[in-house]
Structures are given as C-alpha cells and as structure tokens.
Amino acid sequence: MSFLSKFLNRSDPREAMLPLYNAVVAEARRVHWYSAGGVPDTREGRFEMVAALLSLTLLGLERDDAQTQNSVFLTELFVEDMDGQLRQFGIGDMIVGKHIGKLMSALGGRLGAYRAALDGSDAWDAVVTRNIWGGEEAPAQQRAHVIAGLKAYAASLGAMDMAQLVAGHVPDTHAAQDKEQPA
C-alpha cells in the first residue's frame, strides 16, 4: 500500500491479491527447483522461476473473465516487487523505469511462451530451456523435473476453485521433495 493511500486512509484494492502474489513467490523459492531442478540459484534464475509460476498463475486466472482486474492487480504487485528488488540491488531512480520495462517485456514473453506450451503448440522443453536456462542445455533429469513441476502446477491451477486461488492457495506440487527451507 502506498504512503499516500495510508495517509488518506484509503485501502489499496491490490491488497486482496497480495496473498496470491506472496504464495507464487514462495513457490518459486522452493528448494526443489534449485536442487533437483538445477535452476541457477542466481538473481536471474530466481526471477525466471517467479516469472514462470506467475505466468502460469496469470494464465490460470484468464480462464475466468471475472478475474481480469485481479490479473492486473497481480501484475502490478509484480512490478512493485521488482521495483523494490532493483532498488535493493543499487539501481537508481534514473534508470529503474527502464529496467522495469525490460522485466515487464520479459514477463510478457514468458506469458506467450507458457500459453503456447499449455496449448500444445510449443514444446515445454524448448520453452523451459530458453527461459530458465537462457538457451543453455541443462541435464535432462533436471529439465524433466522443472517441466514436470510446471506442468503439474498448471494442471492443478486448472482444477482449482478460483476463490481458493485468489485467496493465495497455490498448488503444492513438490511437497514431498521439499524437506529443506526455501532458497
């Protein structure tokens, strides 16, 4: 919530989507993606996992026309979070907007790629290799782990009650593999 909204005692309508955004980020930070999945445990790797799961979540919200505004709010929370992250990395006010534009473009590209993968018109392997590993080949077992996890996440989203999803209950597709703390 912005300072001005707090000062004027107005609630931020995006707050209703904060539990969902936080749950997506928590899922993206789960250890199995980085250990068994071999996702690079770097800023870029963590961004790619957030972008992948956020994209699949946004695509899940798309199935209900009534969720259009919530999709916008979820995307705005992503932008706000990325703005804060960039500032923590030392990116100054003068160029933060340019970086946010690049991140939004990247998210848009991920949305298109994962939409195509879900529609079956694009291979999951190519999408995941290009986005998660920047086109570099990862070991087949690691790619298979990430692909299976993303597919299971997407399938679970498709079966979820929309109210549960909006409340922040995202699929827990790898609970048995996550005995460690989040990365």
C-alpha positions in Angstrom: 0.0 0.0 0.0 1.4 3.4 -0.9 2.1 6.0 1.7 -0.5 8.3 0.2 -3.2 5.6 0.4 -2.3 5.0 4.1 -2.2 8.8 4.8 -5.6 9.3 3.2 -6.9 6.2 4.9 -7.9 4.5 1.6 -7.4 0.9 1.1 -5.4 -0.4 -1.9 -7.5 -2.8 -3.9 -4.4 -4.7 -4.9 -4.0 -5.9 -1.3 -6.6 -8.6 -1.9 -4.1 -10.2 -4.4 -1.1 -9.9 -2.1 -1.6 -13.4 -0.5 -1.6 -14.9 -4.0 1.4 -13.0 -5.1 3.3 -14.0 -1.9 2.3 -17.6 -2.4 3.6 -17.6 -6.0 6.9 -16.1 -4.9 7.1 -18.6 -2.0 6.5 -21.5 -4.5 9.2 -20.1 -6.8 11.7 -20.1 -3.9 11.2 -23.7 -3.0 14.4 -25.6 -2.8 13.5 -28.4 -5.2 13.5 -26.1 -8.2 17.2 -25.2 -7.5 18.4 -28.6 -6.2 16.6 -31.3 -8.1 15.7 -29.0 -10.9 19.1 -27.3 -11.3 17.6 -23.9 -11.8 20.5 -21.4 -11.3 20.4 -20.0 -7.8 21.1 -16.5 -9.1 19.0 -13.3 -9.4 18.3 -14.3 -12.9 17.3 -17.9 -12.0 15.1 -16.8 -9.2 13.5 -14.2 -11.5 12.8 -16.9 -14.1 11.1 -19.1 -11.5 8.9 -16.3 -10.3 8.1 -15.3 -13.9 7.3 -18.9 -14.9 5.0 -19.5 -11.9 3.4 -16.0 -12.2 2.8 -16.6 -15.9 1.1 -19.9 -15.2 -0.9 -18.3 -12.4 -2.0 -15.4 -14.7 -3.0 -17.9 -17.4 -5.0 -19.8 -14.8 -6.8 -16.6 -13.9 -7.5 -16.0 -17.6 -10.0 -18.9 -17.6 -12.4 -16.7 -15.6 -13.4 -13.4 -17.2 -14.3 -12.1 -13.8 -10.6 -12.3 -12.8 -9.3 -9.7 -15.4 -8.9 -7.0 -12.8 -7.3 -9.4 -10.3 -4.8 -10.3 -13.1 -4.0 -6.6 -13.5 -3.5 -6.2 -9.7 -1.3 -9.3 -9.6 0.9 -7.9 -12.4 1.1 -4.5 -10.6 2.3 -6.3 -7.4 5.0 -8.0 -9.5 6.1 -4.6 -10.9 6.1 -3.1 -7.3 8.1 -6.0 -6.0 10.6 -5.9 -8.9 11.0 -2.1 -8.4 11.9 -2.7 -4.8 14.3 -5.5 -5.7 16.1 -3.4 -8.3 16.5 -0.6 -5.8 18.0 -3.1 -3.3 20.5 -4.1 -5.9 21.5 -0.5 -6.1 19.7 0.6 -9.3 18.9 4.3 -9.0 15.8 6.2 -9.8 17.1 7.5 -13.1 17.1 4.0 -14.7 14.8 1.9 -12.6 11.9 2.6 -15.1 14.0 1.3 -18.0 14.7 -2.0 -16.1 11.1 -2.4 -15.1 10.2 -2.0 -18.7 12.6 -4.8 -19.6 11.2 -7.0 -16.8 7.6 -6.4 -18.0 8.6 -7.3 -21.5 10.3 -10.4 -20.2 7.1 -11.4 -18.3 5.0 -10.8 -21.4 7.3 -13.0 -23.4 7.0 -15.7 -20.7 3.2 -15.4 -20.8 3.2 -16.1 -24.5 5.7 -18.9 -24.3 3.9 -20.7 -21.5 0.5 -20.1 -23.1 1.8 -21.8 -26.3 3.3 -24.7 -24.2 -0.1 -25.2 -22.5 -1.9 -25.1 -25.8 0.5 -27.8 -27.1 1.7 -25.7 -30.0 5.2 -25.3 -28.4 7.4 -27.9 -26.7 7.8 -27.5 -23.0 11.4 -28.5 -23.3 12.2 -25.6 -25.6 10.3 -23.1 -23.5 11.9 -24.1 -20.3 15.4 -24.4 -21.8 15.1 -21.0 -23.4 13.6 -19.2 -20.3 15.0 -21.0 -17.3 18.5 -21.7 -18.6 18.8 -18.9 -21.2 19.1 -21.4 -24.0 21.8 -23.5 -22.4 21.2 -27.2 -22.2 20.6 -28.4 -18.7 20.9 -32.1 -17.8 17.8 -34.0 -19.0 16.9 -35.1 -15.4 16.9 -31.5 -14.2 14.9 -30.2 -17.2 12.4 -33.1 -16.7 12.0 -32.1 -13.0 11.3 -28.5 -13.8 8.9 -29.3 -16.7 7.0 -31.9 -14.6 6.7 -29.4 -11.8 5.5 -26.6 -14.0 3.0 -28.9 -15.8 1.7 -30.2 -12.5 1.4 -26.6 -11.2 -0.6 -25.6 -14.4 -2.8 -28.6 -14.2 -3.6 -28.1 -10.6 -4.4 -24.4 -11.3 -6.9 -25.6 -13.9 -8.7 -27.7 -11.4 -8.7 -25.2 -8.6 -11.6 -23.1 -7.4 -11.0 -19.5 -8.4 -11.8 -18.2 -4.9 -9.2 -20.5 -3.4 -6.6 -19.4 -5.9 -7.3 -15.7 -5.4 -7.1 -16.3 -1.6 -3.5 -17.4 -2.1 -3.8 -21.2 -2.2 -1.4 -22.2 -5.0 -0.7 -25.8 -5.9 1.9 -27.6 -3.8 3.3 -29.9 -6.4 6.5 -30.9 -4.8 5.9 -31.0 -1.0 7.5 -34.4 -0.6 10.7 -33.2 -2.3 10.9 -30.0 -0.1 12.4 -31.1 3.2 14.7 -28.1 3.2 14.0 -24.5 3.9 13.2 -22.1 0.9 16.2 -20.8 -1.0 
